[in-house]
Amino acid sequence: MTTSATTHQASPHLKVALLGAGTVGSQVARVLLAEKDELAMRTGVILDLVGVAVRDVSAKRDVEIPSELLTTDADSVIDAADIVVELTGGIEPARTRILRALNAGTTVVTGNKALIAAHGRELHDAAAASGSQLSYEAAVAGAIPIVRPMRDSLAGDHVTRFLGIMNGTTNFILDQMDTTGAAFDDALAEAQELGYAEADPTADVEGHDAAAKAAVLASLAFHSTFTLDDVHCQGITSVTAEDVATAAEAGYVIKLLSVGERTEEGVNLRVNPVMIPRSHVLGGVRGAYNAVFVEAENAGSLMFYGQGAGGEPTASAVLGDLVSAARAIARGAEGIPLSDHAKLPAVSMDNVSTRMAITVTVKDRLGVLAQIAQVFADHGVSISTMHQTEDPNDQAISVLHLVTHTGRHRDLMDTVAALRELPVVAGVLSVIPVETGE
């Protein structure tokens, strides 16, 4: 039996610098300090935490970190390290610091989805030039292992589509609206109270966080480079309790889905609220959990599910990258280059085939349904189902809940625009894509 002392004597040491000691960073520091011997057994090297760069060394943290490790001088800890773990978030100064490390041949582990989505190609090029490693499992879906399976396990296959619930905050909000009937504002307030949502939840509820993750995952899935600008993005702030209730009556649940779909022209990337059957595997993802559903030509359908946020779950993904990186360094292996040989273009929503659930208020008079039907016919869109209810506040107004057959997104949006101009239409309340699960 090998003792810890023997392991330390026989194993080389690698210096680890940690940038950021927030919710995730503090948990990474805790494991590096408390489980040093166990990590050495797994990697064959000793991981020495040599510095933790923070904005304020006196700030209160979830985990007690030795004061001698804390510093505001990020450059000094980067230059002293063999592996840099970046968990500060944002574009700058994270980009400059990561480039400093990669250009020096230092391995980098990051959870920064915004940075990878915006500058992934640049960072990969820097890593390739110096022979260093760049890993970012924690950038997509927290604890769920999806980056490495997409990059490595499915490298010999052809991914045709992925659908993901990639933001725990929005999934919690929509789940509360579905299960309790809460309005959006009330569900958001509860998410903030429980710590699932930030004081400023804009990045989550407007879909920007999920869109960045979609761009990162799509670059790996389709062997091409995509950025946040390539993702059609719509958040959940317009989803009402009535929308959720209407979906429930039809056997659907509303989820914020991140979708990457291969088409004849290229790849369409989109993030928006979608009605999905409760029977679909993504329909049952509850609370703040995340899930990614992948379709590939040979592997078929695959499902990845787990906690998508939080200090300890996300730290698990970071530490997984750290252990893999340490093993690679120990055997002298270089990093895995970004595979973007396919160079597929991002394509607009115009020609994407989809269905829509459209809710409109109309004046209750003869001939209204005929006029509505004519608008759909004029744009080559057919109606699958229609359900009519009364407006509880105005007996002269009826509410029409329409679900279309599959059509081109452009034709569907043109139909909605024409409905808004129709004199008998009092208003278009909601327009939500429908995912059939096929």
N, C-alpha and C positions, 0 to 999 in steps of 0.2 A: 504493500500500500504506500502510495506516494504522499508524503506529508507536505504541508503548506511551505515549510522551510525549504524542503528539497525542491519544490516547484519554483520558489522564488530564486533559488541558486541556479537552477538549470535553464530558466526561461529568460529571454531578453526582455528589456523594458521598452515600452512605447509611451511617449508623453502625450497626454490628452489635454487640449484646451477647450474650455466651454465658454461660449459667448451667449450670455443670457442665463438668468437664474429665476425665471418666472415659474408659472404653473408646471410646465413641462421640464424646463431646465433644472429646477431644484430636485425633481424626482430622478433625473439622470445623474445628477451629482450624488444623490443619496445612494443609488445602486453602485456607482463607481467606488464610493468610499466604503460602503458596508459589505459589498460582495466581491471584493478584490480577488480573494483566493479562488472563489468559484469561477469568476470570469477568466482567471488565468488557466484553470483547468480546461475551460472550453476553448480558449483561443491559442494556448501554448505560449502566450506572452503576458507580461505584467503590464496592466494598464494603469499608469500613474497620472492622476489628475493633478496637473501642475499649475493651473490657474483658472479662475472664473471671472470673466470680464462682465461688469455690470455698470449701470448708470450711477447707482448710489450704493456704496458699500454698507451704509448704515440702515438701509431699508429692511423692513421686517419680511421674512420669507417663510414659506411653508415648511422648509427643511433647514436645520441649522448647518451652515457651511463654515468650516474653520476660517477665521478672519484672515489668516495669512494667505489663503487662496484667492480672496476677493481683491479685485483691482478695477480701476476705471481705464487702465491702459490696455486696450484690446490688442494693439499692434505687438506689444511685448509678449503677450501670451501666445499669439499666433506664430510669431517668429521662433518661439521656443518649443513648438509642438510638432509631433509626428502626425497627429490627427486633430483636426479642428471640428468641433460640433457647434454649429450655428443655430441658435434657437431664439433669435431676437425678433425675427419677422420684419416685414416691410422691404422696400427696395434698397434704400440707402440708410445707413452705411453698410448694410449686409452685403450688397454686391461687391463693393470695394474690398471689404475684408475677406470675402471668399476668394476673390480673384488674387489677392495678395498671397493667400495660402496656396492656391492651386498653381500659381506661377512659380512658387518656390518648390513645387513637387510635394506639397503636403496634402494628405488625404482630407477630404471634407465630407462630413455628414450633416445634412440640414433637413429641417421640416418646413422650409419656407416655400409654400406653394405659389405665392404671389411672385416671388423672385424667379422661381423655375419657370413659371408660365410666361414671364416677360423676357427673361434673359437666359433661358435654358441652353440655347445653342451656343451662346458666348461662353458660358461656364463649362460646357462639355468640351468646347474647342480648347480652352485653357487647360483642362485636365488632360486631354489627349496630347497636347504639346509637351507637357512636363512628365507624362506617364503616371500621373496621380489618379486617385479615385474620387468620384463624386457620387454620393448615394443620397436618396431622398424618399425612402419608404414612408416616413411620417408625413410627407407633404400631401398625401391622398388618403382620406378615410381613416385617420387615426391609427388604431391598433390593427386594423384589417390588413393582412399581407396581400397587397394587390399589385404594387409596383414591380416587385421581383417576379411574381408569377407572370405578369404581362410581358416583362422584358425577357425573362429566361424560359419559363415553362412553356409559354405559347410562342416562342420564337420560331418554331418550325411549322406553325399553323397559320391560318389566315383568319384574323378576327374580322367579323362582319359588322358587329354592333355591340355596344355596351350601354346599359341603362343603370344609373346609380342614384341612390339616395346618399349624397355625399356631404350633407350638412346636418348635424345633429340638432342644432337650434331650430331650424325650420321644420324638421320632422317632428320635434316635440310640440311645436306650436300647432301644426296641422293635426297631429294626433289628438291634442287636447280639444281642438275644435270639433273633431269627428266624434270623440267619445263622450264629451260633456256638453256639446252644443255651444261652447264659449265663442264669443266674438274674437276677432283677431287681436284687438288691443288688450283684452283680458288675458288671452293665452300668452301673449308676449310678456305682459307684466309678470305672470307666473313664472315664465322661463327665466326672466331676469332675477326674480326673487330666489329661485332655486340655483342660480349660478350657471344656467345653460346659455344665457344670452348676456352680452356685454351691455354696459350702460348706453353705448351707442351701437345698436344692432344692425346698422345700415349694411355692412358687408355681408351679413348673413341673410337678412330678410329681402334684400334687393337682388340676391343671387350671385353677387360678385365672388364670394368665397367658393361656392360650388362651381362657378365658371372657370376659375383658375385651376381647380382640381381636374375639371374636364379637359382643359387644354393640356395639362401635364400627362394625363392618362392616355389621351388620344395620340400624343406624339409617340408614345411607346407602342400603343396598340396597332397603329397604322404606319409605323416606320416613316414618319414625316414630321416636320416641325410645325407646331401650331402654337399660337399665343392667345392671350385673353381676348384680343381684338377679333379673333376668328370665331368666337362663341356668341351666338344669339342668346341674349340674356334677359329674362323677365323674372322678377321676384314674386313674393307671395302677399304683398301688402294690399293688393286689390281683391284677394280671396275673402268672401264673406261667409258668415254662418249659413246664409241661405244657399250659397253655392255648395257648401259641404253637405247640407241636408238633402239637397236635390241629388247630388251624387250618390249619397247613401241609399236613397229610395230606389235608385236604378242599379244598386249592387256594386257601386264604385266607391273608391276612396281617393281623395286628392293628395298627391305627393309632389314635392319639388324634385323633378328628375333632371339629372345630367345625362345627356344622350350623345353618343358618338356613333355615327352611322355611315357606313361605306355606301356610296352611290355610284352610278355610272360616270358621273362627272368628277367625283372626288370624295370628300368627307364632309358631312354636315355635322356641326357641333351646336348643341342648344341646351339651355337650362331654362325651364319654365314649369309652372304648376300644371300638372297633368292628372286627368281622371284615369285611374287604373283599376281593373277589376280586383275586388277583394280576394279572389281566388288566385291571383298572380302572386308569385313568391315575394315580390316587392310590396304587394298590398298589405301584407301582414307585418311589416317592419314597424315596430312601435317605439314610442318615446324618443330618446335622443340617439337611438342606434342608427348605424349606417349599413348599407348593403350595396353590392355591385353585382349585377347580372351580366354575364358575358356570353356572347354567341360566337362560336368559331366553326369553320367548315368541318374540321375533323373531330375536335373535342366535343362539339355540340354545345349544350347549355351548361354554364358553370355559375355557381352562386358563392359569393364571398360576403360574410356577415359578421358584424361585431360592433364593439364600441367605437364610435367615430371621433370622440374628443375626450378631453380630461387629461390631467397630469400623468397618472400612472399608465393608462392605456397607450397614450401617444409616446410616452417614454419607452414603452416596450418596443415600439417600432424603431425608435432612434437607437436603442441598445442593440437591436437585431442588426441594423446596419453597421454599428460600431464593432460588434463581434465579427461580422463577415469581413469588414475592412481590416481588422487586426490579423485575422487568419491569412488574408491575401498578402499583407505586408510581410508576415512571417515567412511565407514561401516565395517571396520576391515577385509576386504577380502584379501586373499593371491593372488599371481600372478597365471596366468594360465600356467601349466607346458607344456613343449614341448611334443607333441604327435609324437613319433617316433617308435611306437610299430610295424609297418609293417616291418621295417628293410629291405626294398627293396634295392637290390644292384644297383649301377650305371652300365649300360651296354655300351659297345663300339658302335661305329657307324657301325661296320661291317655288322650286320644283319638288320639294319634299312632299311625300304622300302622307296624309294624316286625316284624322276625323276631328270634328269640333263639336263641343257642347256650347250652344249659344242661347243665352237667356235675354229676352227682349220684353219690354212692356209695350202694349199696343192699346189703342183706343177701341173700346168694345162697341163695334158697329158692324153692319153687314158688309161682306166682301173683303174683310181684313185678311182672312186666311188665304184667300185667292191671290191677293196682292203680294203677301209674303211668299207664297209658293212661286209666283211669277219671277220674283227677284232671284230666288235660288235657281230657277230654270234658266234665266237669262245668263247666268254665270257658269252654267254647266255643273252645278252642285245639286245633288239629290239629298232629300231628307230621309233619314232612317226612322227616327221616332219623334213624336211631338206630344207634349203634355201641357195642358192649359190649367192655370189656377187663377183665382181672383186676387187682385191687390187688396189686402185688408184695409188699406187706408183710403181707397178710392174705388167705388163700385163701377165707375165708368172706364176703368183700366183693367185689362187682363194681362197676365204674365204667361208668356210662351217659353217653354223649355224645349229646345230643339237639339237633336243630335244628328249630324250629317253622316252620310256614307263617306268612304275614303275619297279624298280629292286632293288636288294640288293646293299647297298652302297659299299660293298667290291668289288662286280663284276663291278660296275660302275667305281670305282677307278682303278681296274686292266685294264679295257678297256682303260681308259685315259693313263695309263702308257704304254700300248702296242701301242697306237696311237703315242706317243712321239718317239717310236723306229722305226716306219714305215718309210722307206726311202722317200716315196712320201709326207710325212707330213713335212712341213717347220717349223711348230710350233703350240703348243696348246696355244691359246690366253686367254681363260677363261673357267672356269668350275663353274657353278652356280646352286645350287639346285633349283628345281621348286616346289612350293607349289600349289596344285590344288585347295585348299579351301574346299575339300570334308571332 
